Every structure is written in structure tokens, then in C-alpha cells.
Amino acid sequence: MKCLFSLLFGLVSVFNMSAFAQETAPDELVKNVTEEVFSIVRQDKDIQSGDTKKIIELVNAKVLPHFNFQRMTALAMGKEWNKASSDQKKRLAEEFQTLLVRTYSNALTGYKDQTVRYKPTKMPDGDGDVVVRTEILQAGGKPVQLDYSLRKGPDGWKVFDMVVAGVSLVTNYRDTFTQEVRANGVDGLIKMLADKNRQLEAGKK
């Protein structure tokens, strides 16, 4: 549960507006918007009481425009990504995005005034990926390392991976995705993700 909470903690902590993302360094972006989002959560009793619809609306509004789910899905699939057609890649990214949002949205209700420590960020000399390193500080518990991998494109900085306590979000799915594609093809993986999303939507585990 702690890992699930940490992942969503990261998902809802990172980004706000595209223009803001383009003008602000990635580490400052993480810090500024983290404080804004948690201010919203602290004041919203519906989210704190587990209003799933409102939590998903928050994630959709604050997070999704600033994550590169196409790249995340490609990394999660590894070499199997090249087996997918353009249409299949689009469907895979959509289902993977839905899975991440629905899987971790409930974890946001576990927010209990945790704080974040922001570590110095080393920027590349030119264009390149940046890792923003943070720690989640929890009363009575050990700090949880939470790192964001970002790449800057025409639309500004976007996250393409998160690493929680040394575990990469995208590579965590790779074995499952690889096994499914090899057993049932790319369409089999799409079906597996769609079925899981329907189960989550229906409230099943």
C-alpha cells in the first residue's frame, strides 16, 4: 500500500499548466506544483473521504497532460513495442494510462500531511533527460525515495518514468507485458489491460 500511495503521491504532485511547464525548470516545477496540489487535497474533504470520481478528476486535470504515456508504454513493453501497429500503440497507451490512473487513484486518500524533501537536480549541458529526486517524509516511517524522469519536448517537460524506492514504474510492468505479448500477441495485451480496467471500474480487485 505504501508503494501504491507513493506512486500516486508522485502522479498528483508534479504538473499543472503546459505554459508553466515550458517556462520553469523541472525541479522547480515539481516543487511548486506539489505544494499547490497538496493544498487542494488538504482542503477537500470529499477526496479525503475517498470520493473516487473527484480523485480521478483531479488526476485528469493536473497530471495527464504532462505525462508522456506513449513513451511510458513503449518503455514498459520493451522490444515487444515494435510488434505493434500504429493503431495498437495508440490503444495500448490509452489502456495503460487508464490502468495507472484507476490503480493508484484510491491511494490519494491515504495522504495524511506527508511532506516532501527536494534534492538538488543536475541539469544536462544540452538537451537530454533529467531526473528530479525527492523523498516523501512520513511520521513514524522511513523516507520513501521518489524520482521522476523527464524529457523536454515541444510541449515542455513531461514525465516518462517514476522510480519509487528503487523500483521503476514502467519496468515493473515489463515482464507481464512481455509474457502476454509472446503468449497472445499485442491484441492479447490490449484485451488484458481493457479487462483489468473494466474490473477496476466495477470495483473488483
Secondary structure, DSSP 8 states (H G I E B T S, - for coil): -HHHHHHHHHHTTS---HHHHHHS-HHHHHHHHHHHHHHHHHH-HHHHTT-HHHHHHHHHHHTGGGB-HHHHHHHHHGGGGGGS-HHHHHHHHHHHHHHHHHHHGGGGGG-SS-EEEE------SSS--EEEEEEEE-TTS--EEEEEEEEEETTEEEEEEEEETTEEHHHHTHHHHHHHHHHHHHHHHHHHHHHHHHHHHTT--
